Amino acid sequence: MDQITLRELYNRYPIVGNISEGLISVGINGEFFHVSQEDGEPVYKERFDWTEDFHDGLALVEKNGESFHINPNGERID
């Protein structure tokens, strides 16, 4: 299967981050989340105020003024 192109991603999402661990941080309408590098589809349902790239299986996110890490399923890791 071909991977989604950057042009396709920018057509879907106005904010596109880096590819990291097969996931890409994107933003639309003030909501941020991660999509699959394969098809550009969200990998979890949660939406955040900000997301960073994944490193070693974790990404730093912010929601309601609180920063914490999530795993690739969007689950909070304390």
C-alpha atoms as one frame of an Amber mdcrd trajectory, in Angstrom:
protein
   0.000   0.000   0.000   1.257   3.473  -0.829   1.706   6.010   1.933  -0.278
   9.217   2.012   1.494  12.159   0.396   2.197  15.470   2.092  -0.038  17.184
  -0.459  -2.944  14.917   0.543  -2.287  15.620   4.223  -2.236  19.389   3.681
  -5.508  19.098   1.755  -7.099  17.481   4.842  -5.337  19.309   7.673  -4.026
  22.904   7.715  -1.329  22.039  10.279   0.938  19.061   9.575   3.904  18.085
  11.749   6.760  15.668  11.273   6.579  11.961  10.559   7.739  10.127  13.672
   7.333   6.429  14.410   4.818   6.110  11.560   2.556   8.831  13.001   2.070
  12.482  12.092   0.797  15.248  14.372  -1.897  17.302  12.654  -4.228  20.138
  13.575  -7.571  21.364  12.342 -10.091  23.780  13.882  -7.949  24.208  17.012
  -7.790  20.465  17.690  -4.605  18.399  17.465  -4.132  14.652  17.156  -2.037
  12.044  15.341  -2.750  10.326  12.046  -1.258   7.268  10.402   1.519   7.785
   7.890  -0.110   5.055   5.799  -3.545   6.574   5.181  -3.721   9.903   7.041
  -6.567   8.684   9.251  -6.675   9.483  13.001  -5.205   6.704  15.153  -7.300
   7.592  18.236 -10.472   9.576  19.027  -9.136  12.017  21.667  -8.393  15.622
  20.615  -5.855  17.867  22.321  -4.952  21.556  22.522  -1.456  20.680  21.239
   0.541  17.574  20.289   4.235  16.868  19.813   5.922  14.108  17.798   6.256
  10.575  19.138   9.639   9.514  20.563  10.231   6.075  22.059   6.497   5.348
  21.922   5.340   8.499  23.732   4.171  11.959  22.655   3.831  15.056  24.810
   0.375  16.639  24.545  -1.494  19.497  26.194  -5.151  19.632  27.152  -6.909
  22.217  29.325  -3.568  23.716  30.384  -2.137  20.367  31.521   0.780  18.624
  29.789   1.219  14.861  29.822   2.354  11.968  27.636   0.212   9.625  25.562
   0.904   6.317  23.852   0.077   5.709  20.160  -3.485   4.725  21.160  -4.045
   8.200  22.648  -4.050   6.836  26.215  -2.560   8.994  28.952   0.660   7.659
  30.452   1.439   8.894  33.980
